[in-house]
Amino acid sequence: MITMAHHGSPLANLAAYSITPPEYDLSKVTVPSYIHYGVNDTQADYRDVLFLAQRLRNTAGVYPIPRQSFNHFDFIWGGDVKTQLYDNLINLLKEAERAQP
C-alpha cells in the first residue's frame, strides 16, 4: 500500500485527512517512469522502491545505482552522481525521445 504522509500521530492525521493516511491512486500515473534507487538509501528503502515500481502502470525501467553506498542525499550532492546516475538517465531519456513517433 502506498499512502500519503503520516503526520506523526492519529490526531495530526485526523486534522489532515483521517486517522489512516489515504492511499494514492497509482492507476492515474500513466507516464513512463524510470526508477533509480540506491540500496543504501535510508529515506527510501529499496524494497519500498521496488514495491512502487511493481504497482505503477508504466514502469519503463528500474535501475539500482552501481555504487553500493549511494544514498538519498547523493542524488543531489553526490560528487559522482553524474557517472552514477545522470549519464544513464540522460541516455534513457534520449532513447525514449528517439522512440517517439
Biopython code that builds the backbone (N, CA, C, O; Angstrom):
import numpy as np
from Bio.PDB.StructureBuilder import StructureBuilder

atoms = [
    (1, "MET", "N", (0.838, -1.161, 0.000)),
    (1, "MET", "CA", (0.000, 0.000, 0.000)),
    (1, "MET", "C", (0.895, 1.240, 0.000)),
    (1, "MET", "O", (1.820, 1.336, 0.807)),
    (2, "ILE", "N", (0.629, 2.170, -0.884)),
    (2, "ILE", "CA", (1.357, 3.435, -0.962)),
    (2, "ILE", "C", (0.398, 4.516, -0.472)),
    (2, "ILE", "O", (-0.636, 4.773, -1.089)),
    (3, "THR", "N", (0.756, 5.142, 0.646)),
    (3, "THR", "CA", (-0.149, 6.125, 1.241)),
    (3, "THR", "C", (0.498, 7.498, 1.323)),
    (3, "THR", "O", (1.713, 7.655, 1.206)),
    (4, "MET", "N", (-0.360, 8.479, 1.528)),
    (4, "MET", "CA", (0.121, 9.837, 1.747)),
    (4, "MET", "C", (0.862, 9.878, 3.073)),
    (4, "MET", "O", (0.795, 8.927, 3.852)),
    (5, "ALA", "N", (1.552, 10.947, 3.330)),
    (5, "ALA", "CA", (2.413, 11.061, 4.510)),
    (5, "ALA", "C", (1.646, 10.874, 5.810)),
    (5, "ALA", "O", (0.519, 11.343, 5.965)),
    (6, "HIS", "N", (2.283, 10.181, 6.730)),
    (6, "HIS", "CA", (1.769, 10.044, 8.089)),
    (6, "HIS", "C", (2.248, 11.261, 8.853)),
    (6, "HIS", "O", (3.436, 11.582, 8.820)),
    (7, "HIS", "N", (1.353, 11.940, 9.536)),
    (7, "HIS", "CA", (1.699, 13.194, 10.207)),
    (7, "HIS", "C", (2.180, 13.009, 11.638)),
    (7, "HIS", "O", (2.263, 13.983, 12.387)),
    (8, "GLY", "N", (2.499, 11.777, 12.037)),
    (8, "GLY", "CA", (3.126, 11.557, 13.337)),
    (8, "GLY", "C", (2.219, 11.031, 14.418)),
    (8, "GLY", "O", (2.683, 10.366, 15.344)),
    (9, "SER", "N", (0.932, 11.313, 14.324)),
    (9, "SER", "CA", (0.002, 10.824, 15.340)),
    (9, "SER", "C", (-1.387, 10.736, 14.719)),
    (9, "SER", "O", (-1.668, 11.421, 13.736)),
    (10, "PRO", "N", (-2.265, 9.892, 15.286)),
    (10, "PRO", "CA", (-3.631, 9.813, 14.765)),
    (10, "PRO", "C", (-4.345, 11.166, 14.778)),
    (10, "PRO", "O", (-5.111, 11.469, 13.863)),
    (11, "LEU", "N", (-4.099, 11.978, 15.809)),
    (11, "LEU", "CA", (-4.751, 13.285, 15.891)),
    (11, "LEU", "C", (-4.266, 14.214, 14.768)),
    (11, "LEU", "O", (-5.067, 14.917, 14.152)),
    (12, "ALA", "N", (-2.972, 14.212, 14.511)),
    (12, "ALA", "CA", (-2.437, 15.036, 13.425)),
    (12, "ALA", "C", (-2.949, 14.541, 12.076)),
    (12, "ALA", "O", (-3.260, 15.346, 11.198)),
    (13, "ASN", "N", (-3.039, 13.213, 11.905)),
    (13, "ASN", "CA", (-3.604, 12.659, 10.670)),
    (13, "ASN", "C", (-5.048, 13.097, 10.502)),
    (13, "ASN", "O", (-5.462, 13.484, 9.409)),
    (14, "LEU", "N", (-5.813, 13.037, 11.583)),
    (14, "LEU", "CA", (-7.226, 13.412, 11.543)),
    (14, "LEU", "C", (-7.385, 14.856, 11.088)),
    (14, "LEU", "O", (-8.307, 15.168, 10.333)),
    (15, "ALA", "N", (-6.512, 15.727, 11.530)),
    (15, "ALA", "CA", (-6.578, 17.132, 11.121)),
    (15, "ALA", "C", (-6.310, 17.276, 9.621)),
    (15, "ALA", "O", (-6.855, 18.174, 8.979)),
    (16, "ALA", "N", (-5.477, 16.401, 9.062)),
    (16, "ALA", "CA", (-5.119, 16.493, 7.647)),
    (16, "ALA", "C", (-6.104, 15.764, 6.738)),
    (16, "ALA", "O", (-6.454, 16.278, 5.675)),
    (17, "TYR", "N", (-6.559, 14.569, 7.141)),
    (17, "TYR", "CA", (-7.445, 13.802, 6.267)),
    (17, "TYR", "C", (-8.279, 12.795, 7.029)),
    (17, "TYR", "O", (-9.505, 12.874, 6.960)),
    (18, "SER", "N", (-7.708, 11.875, 7.734)),
    (18, "SER", "CA", (-8.397, 10.897, 8.580)),
    (18, "SER", "C", (-7.317, 10.246, 9.428)),
    (18, "SER", "O", (-6.137, 10.571, 9.295)),
    (19, "ILE", "N", (-7.707, 9.345, 10.283)),
    (19, "ILE", "CA", (-6.713, 8.709, 11.147)),
    (19, "ILE", "C", (-5.698, 7.928, 10.318)),
    (19, "ILE", "O", (-4.507, 7.928, 10.626)),
    (20, "THR", "N", (-6.168, 7.269, 9.275)),
    (20, "THR", "CA", (-5.297, 6.488, 8.405)),
    (20, "THR", "C", (-4.991, 7.287, 7.141)),
    (20, "THR", "O", (-5.916, 7.760, 6.481)),
    (21, "PRO", "N", (-3.718, 7.447, 6.790)),
    (21, "PRO", "CA", (-3.399, 8.170, 5.556)),
    (21, "PRO", "C", (-4.042, 7.482, 4.354)),
    (21, "PRO", "O", (-3.984, 6.257, 4.247)),
    (22, "PRO", "N", (-4.654, 8.247, 3.446)),
    (22, "PRO", "CA", (-5.281, 7.632, 2.270)),
    (22, "PRO", "C", (-4.237, 7.100, 1.295)),
    (22, "PRO", "O", (-3.108, 7.587, 1.239)),
    (23, "GLU", "N", (-4.641, 6.089, 0.527)),
    (23, "GLU", "CA", (-3.764, 5.524, -0.498)),
    (23, "GLU", "C", (-3.736, 6.433, -1.713)),
    (23, "GLU", "O", (-4.721, 7.101, -2.030)),
    (24, "TYR", "N", (-2.598, 6.451, -2.387)),
    (24, "TYR", "CA", (-2.519, 7.121, -3.676)),
    (24, "TYR", "C", (-3.155, 6.218, -4.728)),
    (24, "TYR", "O", (-3.013, 4.997, -4.660)),
    (25, "ASP", "N", (-3.849, 6.799, -5.692)),
    (25, "ASP", "CA", (-4.410, 6.044, -6.802)),
    (25, "ASP", "C", (-3.349, 5.975, -7.899)),
    (25, "ASP", "O", (-3.297, 6.830, -8.784)),
    (26, "LEU", "N", (-2.513, 4.956, -7.829)),
    (26, "LEU", "CA", (-1.396, 4.843, -8.763)),
    (26, "LEU", "C", (-1.843, 4.528, -10.181)),
    (26, "LEU", "O", (-1.045, 4.638, -11.112)),
    (27, "SER", "N", (-3.098, 4.139, -10.367)),
    (27, "SER", "CA", (-3.590, 3.891, -11.723)),
    (27, "SER", "C", (-3.647, 5.184, -12.531)),
    (27, "SER", "O", (-3.714, 5.142, -13.760)),
    (28, "LYS", "N", (-3.622, 6.314, -11.864)),
    (28, "LYS", "CA", (-3.651, 7.607, -12.557)),
    (28, "LYS", "C", (-2.268, 8.036, -13.047)),
    (28, "LYS", "O", (-2.150, 8.999, -13.805)),
    (29, "VAL", "N", (-1.237, 7.337, -12.623)),
    (29, "VAL", "CA", (0.126, 7.645, -13.068)),
    (29, "VAL", "C", (0.365, 6.854, -14.350)),
    (29, "VAL", "O", (0.579, 5.642, -14.313)),
    (30, "THR", "N", (0.325, 7.553, -15.481)),
    (30, "THR", "CA", (0.405, 6.860, -16.771)),
    (30, "THR", "C", (1.677, 7.166, -17.553)),
    (30, "THR", "O", (1.937, 6.525, -18.572)),
    (31, "VAL", "N", (2.464, 8.118, -17.107)),
    (31, "VAL", "CA", (3.700, 8.450, -17.826)),
    (31, "VAL", "C", (4.735, 7.352, -17.605)),
    (31, "VAL", "O", (4.736, 6.706, -16.557)),
    (32, "PRO", "N", (5.611, 7.136, -18.576)),
    (32, "PRO", "CA", (6.690, 6.173, -18.357)),
    (32, "PRO", "C", (7.555, 6.619, -17.179)),
    (32, "PRO", "O", (7.931, 7.787, -17.081)),
    (33, "SER", "N", (7.861, 5.690, -16.300)),
    (33, "SER", "CA", (8.639, 6.008, -15.096)),
    (33, "SER", "C", (9.950, 5.232, -15.114)),
    (33, "SER", "O", (9.965, 4.003, -15.192)),
    (34, "TYR", "N", (11.043, 5.973, -15.038)),
    (34, "TYR", "CA", (12.379, 5.398, -14.956)),
    (34, "TYR", "C", (12.807, 5.518, -13.501)),
    (34, "TYR", "O", (13.094, 6.616, -13.025)),
    (35, "ILE", "N", (12.852, 4.410, -12.804)),
    (35, "ILE", "CA", (13.079, 4.433, -11.362)),
    (35, "ILE", "C", (14.524, 4.056, -11.058)),
    (35, "ILE", "O", (14.993, 2.974, -11.413)),
    (36, "HIS", "N", (15.213, 4.974, -10.393)),
    (36, "HIS", "CA", (16.591, 4.765, -9.961)),
    (36, "HIS", "C", (16.599, 4.776, -8.438)),
    (36, "HIS", "O", (15.885, 5.557, -7.809)),
    (37, "TYR", "N", (17.408, 3.907, -7.857)),
    (37, "TYR", "CA", (17.445, 3.862, -6.394)),
    (37, "TYR", "C", (18.825, 3.449, -5.907)),
    (37, "TYR", "O", (19.588, 2.780, -6.605)),
    (38, "GLY", "N", (19.115, 3.872, -4.686)),
    (38, "GLY", "CA", (20.342, 3.463, -4.019)),
    (38, "GLY", "C", (20.013, 2.437, -2.949)),
    (38, "GLY", "O", (19.088, 2.643, -2.164)),
    (39, "VAL", "N", (20.745, 1.348, -2.902)),
    (39, "VAL", "CA", (20.444, 0.305, -1.921)),
    (39, "VAL", "C", (20.780, 0.739, -0.499)),
    (39, "VAL", "O", (20.340, 0.104, 0.459)),
    (40, "ASN", "N", (21.550, 1.810, -0.350)),
    (40, "ASN", "CA", (21.920, 2.312, 0.971)),
    (40, "ASN", "C", (21.067, 3.515, 1.386)),
    (40, "ASN", "O", (21.388, 4.191, 2.363)),
    (41, "ASP", "N", (19.988, 3.784, 0.657)),
    (41, "ASP", "CA", (19.133, 4.941, 0.926)),
    (41, "ASP", "C", (18.283, 4.672, 2.165)),
    (41, "ASP", "O", (17.465, 3.752, 2.173)),
    (42, "THR", "N", (18.475, 5.467, 3.201)),
    (42, "THR", "CA", (17.697, 5.284, 4.435)),
    (42, "THR", "C", (16.384, 6.055, 4.399)),
    (42, "THR", "O", (15.533, 5.857, 5.265)),
    (43, "GLN", "N", (16.204, 6.929, 3.414)),
    (43, "GLN", "CA", (14.964, 7.697, 3.294)),
    (43, "GLN", "C", (13.933, 6.969, 2.436)),
    (43, "GLN", "O", (12.730, 7.096, 2.664)),
    (44, "ALA", "N", (14.394, 6.218, 1.466)),
    (44, "ALA", "CA", (13.510, 5.451, 0.585)),
    (44, "ALA", "C", (14.110, 4.054, 0.456)),
    (44, "ALA", "O", (14.957, 3.806, -0.401)),
    (45, "ASP", "N", (13.663, 3.157, 1.309)),
    (45, "ASP", "CA", (14.186, 1.792, 1.315)),
    (45, "ASP", "C", (13.985, 1.156, -0.062)),
    (45, "ASP", "O", (12.915, 1.276, -0.657)),
    (46, "TYR", "N", (15.015, 0.484, -0.559)),
    (46, "TYR", "CA", (14.941, -0.087, -1.901)),
    (46, "TYR", "C", (13.773, -1.059, -2.055)),
    (46, "TYR", "O", (13.227, -1.188, -3.151)),
    (47, "ARG", "N", (13.382, -1.742, -0.988)),
    (47, "ARG", "CA", (12.234, -2.656, -1.085)),
    (47, "ARG", "C", (10.951, -1.885, -1.332)),
    (47, "ARG", "O", (10.073, -2.354, -2.055)),
    (48, "ASP", "N", (10.835, -0.704, -0.736)),
    (48, "ASP", "CA", (9.667, 0.145, -0.989)),
    (48, "ASP", "C", (9.687, 0.678, -2.419)),
    (48, "ASP", "O", (8.643, 0.785, -3.063)),
    (49, "VAL", "N", (10.873, 1.009, -2.906)),
    (49, "VAL", "CA", (11.003, 1.492, -4.282)),
    (49, "VAL", "C", (10.583, 0.397, -5.257)),
    (49, "VAL", "O", (9.867, 0.670, -6.220)),
    (50, "LEU", "N", (11.017, -0.831, -5.020)),
    (50, "LEU", "CA", (10.637, -1.949, -5.888)),
    (50, "LEU", "C", (9.142, -2.235, -5.796)),
    (50, "LEU", "O", (8.510, -2.575, -6.796)),
    (51, "PHE", "N", (8.581, -2.100, -4.606)),
    (51, "PHE", "CA", (7.139, -2.254, -4.403)),
    (51, "PHE", "C", (6.386, -1.230, -5.257)),
    (51, "PHE", "O", (5.415, -1.571, -5.931)),
    (52, "LEU", "N", (6.837, 0.012, -5.223)),
    (52, "LEU", "CA", (6.225, 1.065, -6.034)),
    (52, "LEU", "C", (6.338, 0.736, -7.516)),
    (52, "LEU", "O", (5.361, 0.862, -8.255)),
    (53, "ALA", "N", (7.511, 0.319, -7.952)),
    (53, "ALA", "CA", (7.731, 0.023, -9.368)),
    (53, "ALA", "C", (6.774, -1.050, -9.876)),
    (53, "ALA", "O", (6.329, -0.991, -11.022)),
    (54, "GLN", "N", (6.460, -2.017, -9.041)),
    (54, "GLN", "CA", (5.543, -3.090, -9.437)),
    (54, "GLN", "C", (4.109, -2.597, -9.567)),
    (54, "GLN", "O", (3.312, -3.187, -10.297)),
    (55, "ARG", "N", (3.779, -1.532, -8.872)),
    (55, "ARG", "CA", (2.403, -1.054, -8.860)),
    (55, "ARG", "C", (2.108, 0.049, -9.872)),
    (55, "ARG", "O", (0.947, 0.346, -10.151)),
    (56, "LEU", "N", (3.148, 0.649, -10.412)),
    (56, "LEU", "CA", (2.939, 1.660, -11.444)),
    (56, "LEU", "C", (2.561, 0.982, -12.750)),
    (56, "LEU", "O", (3.049, -0.105, -13.058)),
    (57, "ARG", "N", (1.700, 1.618, -13.509)),
    (57, "ARG", "CA", (1.210, 1.026, -14.755)),
    (57, "ARG", "C", (2.238, 1.056, -15.876)),
    (57, "ARG", "O", (2.197, 0.216, -16.775)),
    (58, "ASN", "N", (3.155, 2.006, -15.835)),
    (58, "ASN", "CA", (4.051, 2.184, -16.969)),
    (58, "ASN", "C", (5.501, 2.365, -16.507)),
    (58, "ASN", "O", (6.153, 3.356, -16.836)),
    (59, "THR", "N", (5.982, 1.396, -15.745)),
    (59, "THR", "CA", (7.383, 1.446, -15.321)),
    (59, "THR", "C", (8.256, 1.087, -16.516)),
    (59, "THR", "O", (8.210, -0.036, -17.018)),
    (60, "ALA", "N", (9.051, 2.054, -16.964)),
    (60, "ALA", "CA", (9.898, 1.850, -18.142)),
    (60, "ALA", "C", (11.190, 1.126, -17.791)),
    (60, "ALA", "O", (11.822, 0.520, -18.656)),
    (61, "GLY", "N", (11.583, 1.189, -16.524)),
    (61, "GLY", "CA", (12.797, 0.515, -16.102)),
    (61, "GLY", "C", (13.100, 0.808, -14.648)),
    (61, "GLY", "O", (12.734, 1.857, -14.120)),
    (62, "VAL", "N", (13.772, -0.134, -14.011)),
    (62, "VAL", "CA", (14.172, 0.005, -12.609)),
    (62, "VAL", "C", (15.681, -0.205, -12.563)),
    (62, "VAL", "O", (16.193, -1.233, -13.006)),
    (63, "TYR", "N", (16.385, 0.787, -12.018)),
    (63, "TYR", "CA", (17.839, 0.794, -12.087)),
    (63, "TYR", "C", (18.464, 1.044, -10.717)),
    (63, "TYR", "O", (18.326, 2.136, -10.166)),
    (64, "PRO", "N", (19.147, 0.049, -10.166)),
    (64, "PRO", "CA", (19.903, 0.315, -8.936)),
    (64, "PRO", "C", (21.152, 1.130, -9.287)),
    (64, "PRO", "O", (21.772, 0.914, -10.328)),
    (65, "ILE", "N", (21.505, 2.049, -8.425)),
    (65, "ILE", "CA", (22.723, 2.830, -8.616)),
    (65, "ILE", "C", (23.908, 1.889, -8.370)),
    (65, "ILE", "O", (23.903, 1.149, -7.387)),
    (66, "PRO", "N", (24.925, 1.903, -9.246)),
    (66, "PRO", "CA", (26.035, 0.950, -9.100)),
    (66, "PRO", "C", (26.780, 1.023, -7.763)),
    (66, "PRO", "O", (27.130, -0.011, -7.193)),
    (67, "ARG", "N", (27.024, 2.232, -7.262)),
    (67, "ARG", "CA", (27.793, 2.355, -6.011)),
    (67, "ARG", "C", (26.914, 1.925, -4.838)),
    (67, "ARG", "O", (25.873, 2.534, -4.589)),
    (68, "GLN", "N", (27.323, 0.888, -4.119)),
    (68, "GLN", "CA", (26.529, 0.319, -3.026)),
    (68, "GLN", "C", (26.274, 1.294, -1.885)),
    (68, "GLN", "O", (25.274, 1.163, -1.180)),
    (69, "SER", "N", (27.154, 2.264, -1.689)),
    (69, "SER", "CA", (26.985, 3.212, -0.584)),
    (69, "SER", "C", (26.152, 4.431, -0.979)),
    (69, "SER", "O", (25.953, 5.324, -0.155)),
    (70, "PHE", "N", (25.664, 4.489, -2.209)),
    (70, "PHE", "CA", (24.866, 5.617, -2.698)),
    (70, "PHE", "C", (23.607, 5.742, -1.848)),
    (70, "PHE", "O", (22.901, 4.758, -1.623)),
    (71, "ASN", "N", (23.328, 6.962, -1.377)),
    (71, "ASN", "CA", (22.148, 7.152, -0.525)),
    (71, "ASN", "C", (21.306, 8.317, -1.029)),
    (71, "ASN", "O", (21.602, 8.904, -2.070)),
    (72, "HIS", "N", (20.265, 8.643, -0.289)),
    (72, "HIS", "CA", (19.281, 9.641, -0.698)),
    (72, "HIS", "C", (19.924, 10.992, -1.016)),
    (72, "HIS", "O", (19.558, 11.637, -1.999)),
    (73, "PHE", "N", (20.854, 11.410, -0.212)),
    (73, "PHE", "CA", (21.476, 12.719, -0.388)),
    (73, "PHE", "C", (22.402, 12.754, -1.601)),
    (73, "PHE", "O", (22.641, 13.819, -2.170)),
    (74, "ASP", "N", (22.921, 11.601, -1.994)),
    (74, "ASP", "CA", (23.802, 11.541, -3.162)),
    (74, "ASP", "C", (23.071, 11.881, -4.460)),
    (74, "ASP", "O", (23.711, 12.285, -5.431)),
    (75, "PHE", "N", (21.752, 11.726, -4.498)),
    (75, "PHE", "CA", (21.000, 12.086, -5.698)),
    (75, "PHE", "C", (21.206, 13.559, -6.042)),
    (75, "PHE", "O", (21.160, 13.931, -7.215)),
    (76, "ILE", "N", (21.429, 14.388, -5.046)),
    (76, "ILE", "CA", (21.646, 15.823, -5.252)),
    (76, "ILE", "C", (23.111, 16.205, -5.053)),
    (76, "ILE", "O", (23.689, 16.904, -5.886)),
    (77, "TRP", "N", (23.709, 15.751, -3.958)),
    (77, "TRP", "CA", (25.022, 16.244, -3.553)),
    (77, "TRP", "C", (26.181, 15.287, -3.806)),
    (77, "TRP", "O", (27.328, 15.628, -3.515)),
    (78, "GLY", "N", (25.914, 14.117, -4.333)),
    (78, "GLY", "CA", (26.998, 13.158, -4.538)),
    (78, "GLY", "C", (28.017, 13.668, -5.546)),
    (78, "GLY", "O", (27.648, 14.129, -6.626)),
    (79, "GLY", "N", (29.268, 13.590, -5.205)),
    (79, "GLY", "CA", (30.325, 14.044, -6.103)),
    (79, "GLY", "C", (30.416, 13.223, -7.381)),
    (79, "GLY", "O", (30.928, 13.698, -8.394)),
    (80, "ASP", "N", (29.917, 11.987, -7.334)),
    (80, "ASP", "CA", (29.966, 11.117, -8.504)),
    (80, "ASP", "C", (28.577, 10.862, -9.087)),
    (80, "ASP", "O", (28.388, 9.897, -9.828)),
    (81, "VAL", "N", (27.607, 11.712, -8.763)),
    (81, "VAL", "CA", (26.232, 11.491, -9.215)),
    (81, "VAL", "C", (26.126, 11.517, -10.743)),
    (81, "VAL", "O", (25.257, 10.859, -11.316)),
    (82, "LYS", "N", (26.998, 12.268, -11.397)),
    (82, "LYS", "CA", (26.954, 12.307, -12.858)),
    (82, "LYS", "C", (27.199, 10.915, -13.436)),
    (82, "LYS", "O", (26.441, 10.447, -14.285)),
    (83, "THR", "N", (28.260, 10.258, -12.972)),
    (83, "THR", "CA", (28.576, 8.934, -13.514)),
    (83, "THR", "C", (27.682, 7.846, -12.930)),
    (83, "THR", "O", (27.402, 6.852, -13.601)),
    (84, "GLN", "N", (27.235, 8.020, -11.699)),
    (84, "GLN", "CA", (26.406, 7.004, -11.050)),
    (84, "GLN", "C", (24.953, 7.034, -11.531)),
    (84, "GLN", "O", (24.283, 6.002, -11.542)),
    (85, "LEU", "N", (24.459, 8.225, -11.934)),
    (85, "LEU", "CA", (23.039, 8.360, -12.264)),
    (85, "LEU", "C", (22.788, 9.144, -13.542)),
    (85, "LEU", "O", (22.184, 8.624, -14.480)),
    (86, "TYR", "N", (23.245, 10.390, -13.588)),
    (86, "TYR", "CA", (22.814, 11.300, -14.645)),
    (86, "TYR", "C", (23.187, 10.841, -16.044)),
    (86, "TYR", "O", (22.386, 10.998, -16.965)),
    (87, "ASP", "N", (24.373, 10.280, -16.236)),
    (87, "ASP", "CA", (24.758, 9.815, -17.570)),
    (87, "ASP", "C", (23.775, 8.759, -18.075)),
    (87, "ASP", "O", (23.334, 8.823, -19.222)),
    (88, "ASN", "N", (23.430, 7.797, -17.232)),
    (88, "ASN", "CA", (22.483, 6.755, -17.613)),
    (88, "ASN", "C", (21.094, 7.340, -17.844)),
    (88, "ASN", "O", (20.423, 6.983, -18.813)),
    (89, "LEU", "N", (20.664, 8.227, -16.972)),
    (89, "LEU", "CA", (19.336, 8.832, -17.095)),
    (89, "LEU", "C", (19.214, 9.616, -18.400)),
    (89, "LEU", "O", (18.203, 9.506, -19.093)),
    (90, "ILE", "N", (20.216, 10.391, -18.736)),
    (90, "ILE", "CA", (20.182, 11.158, -19.986)),
    (90, "ILE", "C", (20.123, 10.221, -21.189)),
    (90, "ILE", "O", (19.391, 10.491, -22.141)),
    (91, "ASN", "N", (20.880, 9.126, -21.163)),
    (91, "ASN", "CA", (20.819, 8.151, -22.258)),
    (91, "ASN", "C", (19.434, 7.531, -22.371)),
    (91, "ASN", "O", (18.930, 7.350, -23.480)),
    (92, "LEU", "N", (18.817, 7.205, -21.254)),
    (92, "LEU", "CA", (17.468, 6.633, -21.272)),
    (92, "LEU", "C", (16.462, 7.620, -21.856)),
    (92, "LEU", "O", (15.596, 7.234, -22.640)),
    (93, "LEU", "N", (16.573, 8.882, -21.477)),
    (93, "LEU", "CA", (15.657, 9.898, -21.994)),
    (93, "LEU", "C", (15.863, 10.118, -23.494)),
    (93, "LEU", "O", (14.895, 10.326, -24.225)),
    (94, "LYS", "N", (17.101, 10.074, -23.954)),
    (94, "LYS", "CA", (17.372, 10.204, -25.387)),
    (94, "LYS", "C", (16.776, 9.028, -26.155)),
    (94, "LYS", "O", (16.194, 9.214, -27.224)),
    (95, "GLU", "N", (16.919, 7.814, -25.610)),
    (95, "GLU", "CA", (16.329, 6.627, -26.247)),
    (95, "GLU", "C", (14.814, 6.753, -26.316)),
    (95, "GLU", "O", (14.207, 6.436, -27.339)),
    (96, "ALA", "N", (14.205, 7.214, -25.236)),
    (96, "ALA", "CA", (12.750, 7.380, -25.207)),
    (96, "ALA", "C", (12.311, 8.423, -26.227)),
    (96, "ALA", "O", (11.283, 8.259, -26.884)),
    (97, "GLU", "N", (13.079, 9.484, -26.358)),
    (97, "GLU", "CA", (12.748, 10.536, -27.321)),
    (97, "GLU", "C", (12.840, 10.009, -28.752)),
    (97, "GLU", "O", (11.982, 10.312, -29.581)),
    (98, "ARG", "N", (13.880, 9.220, -29.045)),
    (98, "ARG", "CA", (14.034, 8.648, -30.389)),
    (98, "ARG", "C", (12.905, 7.672, -30.719)),
    (98, "ARG", "O", (12.543, 7.517, -31.885)),
    (99, "ALA", "N", (12.356, 7.025, -29.714)),
    (99, "ALA", "CA", (11.299, 6.034, -29.934)),
    (99, "ALA", "C", (9.938, 6.676, -30.195)),
    (99, "ALA", "O", (9.000, 5.997, -30.613)),
    (100, "GLN", "N", (9.829, 7.978, -29.950)),
    (100, "GLN", "CA", (8.556, 8.667, -30.169)),
    (100, "GLN", "C", (8.283, 8.789, -31.664)),
    (100, "GLN", "O", (9.201, 9.033, -32.447)),
    (101, "PRO", "N", (7.010, 8.620, -32.066)),
    (101, "PRO", "CA", (6.663, 8.751, -33.500)),
    (101, "PRO", "C", (6.800, 10.183, -33.999)),
    (101, "PRO", "O", (6.546, 10.454, -35.172)),
]
sb = StructureBuilder()
sb.init_structure("model")
sb.init_model(0)
sb.init_chain("A")
sb.init_seg("    ")
for serial, (resi, resn, name, xyz) in enumerate(atoms, 1):
    if name == "N":
        sb.init_residue(resn, " ", resi, " ")
    sb.init_atom(name, np.array(xyz, "f"), 0.0, 1.0, " ", f" {name:<3s}", serial, name[0])
structure = sb.get_structure()
